[in-house]
Amino acid sequence: MSTTWDRARAIADAVLYEGYLLYPYRATSSKNQSRWQFGVVGPPGASDAGFGEDDTLSAQFLIDGDGVLTLVVRFLQLQHRRAERDAGGGRFEPVDKLTSGLQSWVTWDEAVECELTFGPLDAADCTRSQTLPVTVNAGTDTELVDGGRLTRTRHAIRAELRVTGEHDEGLLRVTTTIRNTGPAATDKDTAVATSLIGTHIIAHVEGGEFVSLLEPPETAMGPVSRCVQHRCFPVLAGRPGDKDLLLISPIILYDHPEIAEQSEGALYDSTEIDEILTLRVMTMTAEEKAQARATDPLAAALIDRCDSMSPQDMQQLHGILRNPPAGLIPEIPEGVDWWDPLADKAVRPDIDAVLIDGVRVAAGSRVRLRPSRRADAQDIFFAGRSARVTSVHEDVDGQRYVGVIVEDDPEIEMPDSYGRYLYFAPEEVEPLEPRVVSPDRSS
């Protein structure tokens, strides 16, 4: 269980700090003057006033079977660090930057990790609404350094976690709602200081299992379609195949998300690309790196990590090329790798075919389009329309696609002349010319 929790926490930590500090990691950078993260639960009225975020984050998920539920609420609490110079006589004066020897500090908003565990809660009892306090006290800490001191202050966080449940076709739908119940903020600084930042929930069930909302079984389609989310989404966490851990994330993820094994550590920048950001850090001047180190301890650790990377570490960041499983690319000549241009000669989309319900479908075949429920909106517009197949493709992962032109499209000549076709998976098309195909592929 420890390994599974470690995997879930690694993803949760990435969610917690996503957008916390942006390149070039300096307080003076305009990108870091007004910081923004996902999952900010602001004080009441802050969103309507235009200087804060919505005060609520809510998610619904499904549990199959009776079980015991544990909820771990995690977020960051803002901590304002003020640099103060020793003015003598026991007096200290606020300054923008304080230097002591080789180390410097600027006045800056840091963060403190907060984690509160609720449970175990009997899943059956979730049908009775429960409201649990989410409370973090205010505080002030002082750190003396040569030539001055650092004063760190935190506002109190007041919120609640409401848990309710209802049965739906043999499954238990649980609703978790985090609401900021602190006093209404009157300005932006106070709103951020009393917000829950990077808010997310790790849920664990024992004696039951969570139902995937992204890939649900057919029997759960109805209950899944009735789940409602507000500013977050639940995905299965832990190892692939595990169904006892759930991550309710304010960032869009897939089931069983993982941290890339090539990633050496967090870079905090939204939609980060490790290699590019690391190379950028390496090109910073000594003065720019010193400013980043003075901004935040996490930035200092990031700079040190990038400075100490070996050429081999950098090569690792470039990623790896994985061979596709054997047999997925048909008829590639022996000894020719799938990425070799010579392999293209074995692929002929204009004459290749795919079997669908025992029918050989190739260029020229007529089909009816049946987009899946997860298709994008544009594809769904063509549901039930007849189409002519133009080609059959297979990617390096072995997934096949059928290229088509909709028959009753008034612009039918345009996609044909420009080669702009629609593509559907074989299970999304229905052959209109049934022909039984024998084992030797003749009709």
C-alpha positions in Angstrom: 0.0 0.0 0.0 2.9 2.4 0.7 4.2 2.2 -2.8 0.7 2.9 -4.2 0.3 5.9 -1.9 3.7 7.1 -2.9 2.7 7.1 -6.6 -0.5 9.0 -5.8 1.3 11.5 -3.7 3.9 12.2 -6.4 1.1 13.2 -8.7 -0.7 15.1 -6.0 2.5 17.1 -5.2 2.7 18.1 -8.9 -0.9 19.3 -8.7 -0.1 21.1 -5.4 2.7 23.2 -6.9 1.6 23.5 -10.5 2.0 27.2 -11.4 3.5 28.1 -8.0 6.6 29.8 -9.4 7.2 30.6 -13.1 10.5 30.8 -15.0 12.8 32.8 -14.6 11.9 32.1 -10.9 12.6 35.7 -9.8 10.3 37.9 -7.7 11.0 40.8 -10.0 9.7 38.9 -13.0 6.3 40.3 -14.2 5.0 36.7 -14.4 5.6 36.3 -10.7 4.1 39.6 -9.6 0.6 38.3 -9.8 0.8 34.5 -9.2 -1.8 32.1 -10.2 -2.4 28.4 -9.6 -5.1 25.8 -10.1 -7.5 24.8 -7.4 -7.7 28.1 -5.5 -10.7 28.2 -3.2 -11.2 31.8 -2.3 -13.0 33.5 0.6 -16.8 34.3 0.2 -17.5 37.1 -2.2 -14.0 37.4 -3.6 -14.9 36.0 -7.0 -17.9 38.3 -7.4 -15.8 41.3 -6.3 -13.2 40.4 -9.0 -10.2 40.0 -6.8 -10.3 36.3 -5.9 -11.5 32.9 -6.8 -14.7 30.9 -6.4 -15.3 29.8 -2.8 -16.3 26.2 -3.7 -14.7 23.1 -5.2 -16.9 20.0 -5.6 -16.7 16.5 -7.1 -18.9 13.4 -7.4 -17.6 9.9 -7.7 -18.9 6.4 -7.6 -18.1 3.5 -5.2 -19.0 -0.1 -6.1 -19.7 -2.1 -2.9 -19.7 -1.3 0.7 -16.5 0.1 2.1 -14.7 2.5 4.4 -13.8 5.8 2.9 -10.8 8.0 3.9 -10.4 11.5 2.5 -7.2 13.5 2.6 -7.6 17.2 1.8 -4.4 18.9 0.7 -3.6 22.5 -0.2 -1.1 25.4 0.3 -1.4 28.2 2.8 0.1 31.5 1.8 3.0 32.6 4.1 4.2 36.2 3.7 8.0 36.5 4.3 9.1 40.0 5.1 12.8 40.9 5.0 13.8 43.3 7.8 17.1 45.1 8.3 18.6 45.5 11.8 18.3 49.3 12.5 19.9 49.0 15.9 18.4 49.5 19.4 16.2 46.5 18.9 14.5 48.0 15.9 14.0 46.4 12.5 13.0 48.1 9.3 11.3 46.4 6.3 13.4 46.2 3.2 12.9 44.7 -0.3 16.1 42.7 -0.1 18.2 41.6 2.8 21.8 40.2 2.3 23.8 38.3 4.8 27.2 37.0 3.5 26.6 35.1 0.3 22.9 34.6 0.9 20.1 37.0 0.1 16.3 37.1 0.8 13.6 39.3 -0.8 10.2 40.1 0.6 8.1 37.3 -0.9 5.0 35.1 -0.5 6.0 31.5 0.3 3.7 28.6 0.9 3.1 26.1 3.7 1.8 22.6 2.8 -1.4 21.7 4.6 -2.8 18.2 4.8 -5.9 17.1 6.8 -7.2 13.5 7.0 -10.9 12.7 7.5 -12.1 9.2 8.2 -12.4 6.4 8.1 -16.0 7.0 7.1 -18.4 4.1 6.6 -19.5 4.5 3.0 -23.0 3.5 4.0 -23.1 6.4 6.4 -22.4 8.8 3.6 -26.1 8.9 2.8 -26.3 11.0 5.9 -24.7 14.4 5.1 -21.6 15.2 7.2 -19.9 18.5 7.5 -16.3 18.4 8.7 -14.1 21.5 9.6 -11.1 22.3 7.6 -9.1 24.6 9.8 -5.5 25.9 9.8 -4.5 28.5 12.4 -2.8 31.8 11.8 0.8 32.2 12.9 4.0 34.3 13.0 7.6 33.0 12.9 10.8 35.0 13.2 14.2 33.9 11.9 17.2 35.9 12.9 20.0 36.2 10.3 23.2 38.4 10.2 22.1 42.0 9.7 18.4 41.5 10.2 15.6 39.0 10.4 12.9 37.3 8.4 9.3 37.5 9.7 6.8 35.0 8.3 3.1 35.5 8.8 0.1 33.4 7.9 -3.6 34.1 8.0 -6.1 31.6 9.4 -7.8 29.3 6.9 -11.4 28.5 7.7 -13.3 26.0 5.5 -15.5 22.9 5.6 -15.6 19.6 3.8 -19.2 18.4 3.2 -19.7 14.7 2.4 -23.0 13.3 1.1 -24.0 10.1 -0.6 -26.9 8.6 -2.6 -27.5 5.3 -4.2 -27.8 5.0 -8.0 -28.4 1.7 -9.8 -26.5 -0.3 -7.2 -23.6 2.2 -6.9 -23.0 4.8 -4.2 -22.5 8.3 -5.5 -20.5 10.4 -3.1 -20.4 14.2 -3.3 -17.4 16.0 -1.7 -17.6 19.8 -1.4 -14.9 22.0 -0.1 -16.2 25.5 0.8 -14.2 28.4 2.2 -16.2 29.7 5.2 -13.7 32.4 6.3 -14.6 36.1 6.5 -15.2 38.0 3.3 -12.1 39.6 1.9 -11.9 43.3 1.1 -8.9 43.3 -1.2 -6.8 41.0 -3.4 -3.9 40.5 -0.9 -6.3 39.4 1.9 -8.2 37.2 -0.5 -5.1 35.2 -1.6 -3.9 35.0 2.0 -7.1 33.4 3.2 -7.5 31.0 0.2 -6.9 27.3 -0.1 -4.3 27.1 -2.9 -3.7 24.1 -5.1 -6.6 22.3 -3.4 -7.2 18.6 -4.1 -8.4 15.4 -2.4 -6.9 11.9 -2.3 -9.6 9.4 -1.5 -9.1 5.8 -0.4 -11.7 3.1 -0.1 -11.3 -0.2 1.7 -13.8 -3.0 1.1 -15.1 -1.5 -2.2 -13.7 0.1 -5.3 -14.0 3.3 -7.2 -15.6 3.4 -10.7 -13.6 5.1 -13.4 -15.5 8.1 -14.8 -13.3 8.1 -17.9 -13.6 4.4 -18.8 -16.6 3.1 -17.0 -18.1 -0.4 -17.4 -21.3 -0.5 -19.5 -23.3 -1.2 -16.3 -22.2 2.1 -14.8 -22.9 4.3 -17.8 -26.1 5.8 -16.4 -24.7 6.7 -12.9 -21.5 8.1 -14.5 -23.5 10.3 -16.8 -25.3 11.8 -13.8 -22.1 12.7 -11.9 -21.5 16.5 -11.7 -18.1 18.2 -11.2 -17.3 21.8 -10.2 -13.7 23.0 -10.9 -12.2 19.5 -10.4 -12.4 16.0 -11.7 -11.8 12.5 -10.0 -9.4 10.1 -11.7 -8.2 6.7 -10.5 -4.8 7.0 -8.9 -2.1 4.5 -7.9 -0.9 1.7 -10.1 -2.7 0.8 -13.3 -5.5 -1.6 -12.5 -5.9 -0.4 -8.9 -9.3 1.0 -8.0 -8.9 1.8 -4.3 -7.3 5.3 -4.7 -8.9 8.4 -6.3 -7.3 11.8 -6.9 -9.8 14.6 -7.2 -7.7 17.1 -9.1 -8.3 20.7 -10.3 -6.1 19.9 -13.3 -7.4 17.6 -16.1 -5.7 14.2 -15.8 -6.2 10.7 -17.0 -6.7 7.5 -14.9 -3.5 6.3 -13.2 -1.4 9.4 -14.1 2.4 9.0 -13.6 5.4 11.3 -13.3 7.7 10.8 -16.3 10.7 8.7 -15.2 12.9 11.2 -17.1 11.9 14.1 -14.9 14.5 14.9 -12.3 12.3 17.2 -10.2 9.6 19.8 -10.2 10.0 23.0 -12.2 6.6 24.4 -11.1 6.0 26.3 -14.4 2.5 25.5 -15.9 2.7 23.0 -18.8 6.4 22.6 -18.1 8.7 20.9 -20.6 11.6 19.7 -18.4 14.3 19.8 -21.0 13.5 23.3 -22.3 13.1 24.9 -18.9 16.3 23.2 -17.6 18.3 24.5 -20.6 16.9 28.0 -20.0 17.9 27.9 -16.3 21.4 26.9 -17.4 21.6 30.0 -19.6 20.8 32.3 -16.7 23.6 34.6 -15.6 25.1 34.2 -12.1 23.2 37.4 -11.0 19.9 36.1 -12.3 20.5 32.8 -10.5 21.3 34.6 -7.3 18.0 36.6 -7.6 16.1 33.3 -8.1 17.7 31.8 -5.0 16.8 34.9 -3.0 13.2 34.6 -4.0 12.1 31.2 -2.7 13.8 28.1 -1.2 12.1 25.9 -3.8 13.6 28.1 -6.6 17.0 27.9 -4.9 16.8 24.1 -4.9 15.7 24.1 -8.5 18.7 26.2 -9.6 21.1 24.0 -7.7 19.7 20.9 -9.2 20.0 22.3 -12.8 23.5 23.5 -12.1 24.6 20.1 -10.9 23.2 18.1 -13.8 25.6 16.0 -15.8 25.5 15.5 -19.6 24.0 12.1 -19.0 21.2 13.7 -16.9 20.5 16.1 -19.7 20.4 13.3 -22.3 17.9 11.5 -20.1 15.6 14.6 -20.2 15.6 14.3 -24.0 13.3 11.3 -23.6 13.6 7.8 -25.0 12.4 6.0 -28.1 10.4 2.9 -27.4 9.9 0.2 -29.9 6.3 -0.6 -30.6 5.1 -4.1 -29.6 5.9 -6.8 -32.2 3.3 -7.5 -34.8 1.4 -4.2 -34.6 2.9 -2.9 -37.9 2.1 -5.6 -40.5 4.3 -6.7 -43.3 7.3 -4.5 -42.4 10.4 -6.1 -44.1 12.6 -8.1 -41.8 15.4 -6.0 -40.3 13.7 -2.7 -41.1 12.8 -0.5 -38.1 9.3 1.0 -38.0 10.7 4.5 -38.2 12.8 3.8 -41.3 11.4 5.4 -44.4 11.7 2.1 -46.1 9.0 0.8 -43.8 6.6 3.2 -45.6 6.7 1.0 -48.6 4.9 -1.7 -46.6 2.0 0.6 -45.8 -0.6 1.4 -48.5 -3.6 3.3 -47.0 -5.2 3.3 -50.4 -5.4 -0.5 -50.6 -5.1 -1.6 -46.9 -8.2 -3.0 -45.3 -9.7 -3.7 -41.9 -12.2 -6.4 -40.8 -15.3 -5.0 -39.2 -18.0 -7.5 -38.2 -16.6 -9.9 -40.7 -16.7 -7.4 -43.5 -13.6 -6.3 -45.4 -13.6 -2.5 -45.3 -11.1 -0.6 -47.6 -11.1 2.4 -49.9 -14.3 2.6 -51.8 -16.4 0.8 -49.1 -19.6 2.5 -47.9 -20.1 2.8 -44.1 -22.4 4.4 -41.6 -20.8 6.6 -39.0 -21.4 5.7 -35.3 -19.2 8.0 -33.2 -18.6 6.8 -29.7 -19.8 8.8 -26.7 -16.3 10.1 -26.1 -15.9 11.4 -29.6 -15.4 15.1 -30.0 -18.3 17.4 -30.9 -17.4 17.7 -34.6 -17.5 13.9 -35.0 -20.8 13.6 -33.2 -22.4 15.9 -35.8 -21.9 13.1 -38.3 -23.6 10.4 -36.3 -25.9 8.2 -38.5 -24.5 9.7 -41.8 -23.3 7.5 -44.6 -19.8 7.9 -45.8 -17.3 6.6 -48.4 -14.0 5.1 -47.2 -10.9 6.7 -48.6 -8.1 4.9 -46.7 -7.2 2.7 -43.8 -4.3 3.6 -41.5 -2.5 2.0 -38.5 -0.3 4.0 -36.1 2.9 2.8 -34.4 0.8 1.7 -31.4 -1.3 -0.6 -33.5 -4.5 1.5 -33.4 -6.3 1.5 -36.7 -8.3 4.4 -38.3 -10.7 4.6 -41.2 -10.5 7.7 -43.4 -13.9 8.7 -44.8 -15.8 11.4 -46.8 -19.4 12.0 -45.8 -21.6 11.2 -48.8 -24.3 13.9 -48.5 -21.8 16.6 -47.6 -22.5 19.6 -50.1 -18.7 20.3 -50.0 -17.8 16.7 -50.8 -15.4 17.7 -53.6 -13.3 19.9 -51.4 -12.0 17.3 -48.9 -11.4 14.8 -51.7 -9.3 17.3 -53.7 -7.4 18.6 -50.7 -7.0 15.2 -49.0 -8.8 16.5 -45.9 -10.7 13.5 -44.5 -12.5 12.5 -41.3 -11.0 9.7 -39.3 -12.9 7.2 -37.1 -11.9 4.0 -35.2 -13.2 0.8 -36.8 -15.7 0.3 -34.0 -17.2 3.7 -34.9 -18.2 2.7 -38.4 -20.8 0.2 -39.6 -20.3 -1.5 -43.0 -23.2 -0.9 -45.5 -22.0 -3.6 -47.9 -22.1 -6.8 -45.9 -19.8 -9.5 -47.4 -18.8 -12.5 -45.4 -15.0 -12.9 -45.5 -13.4 -16.3 -45.4 -10.3 -17.0 -43.3 -8.0 -16.6 -46.3 -9.4 -13.0 -46.6 -11.1 -13.6 -49.9 -14.8 -12.7 -50.3 
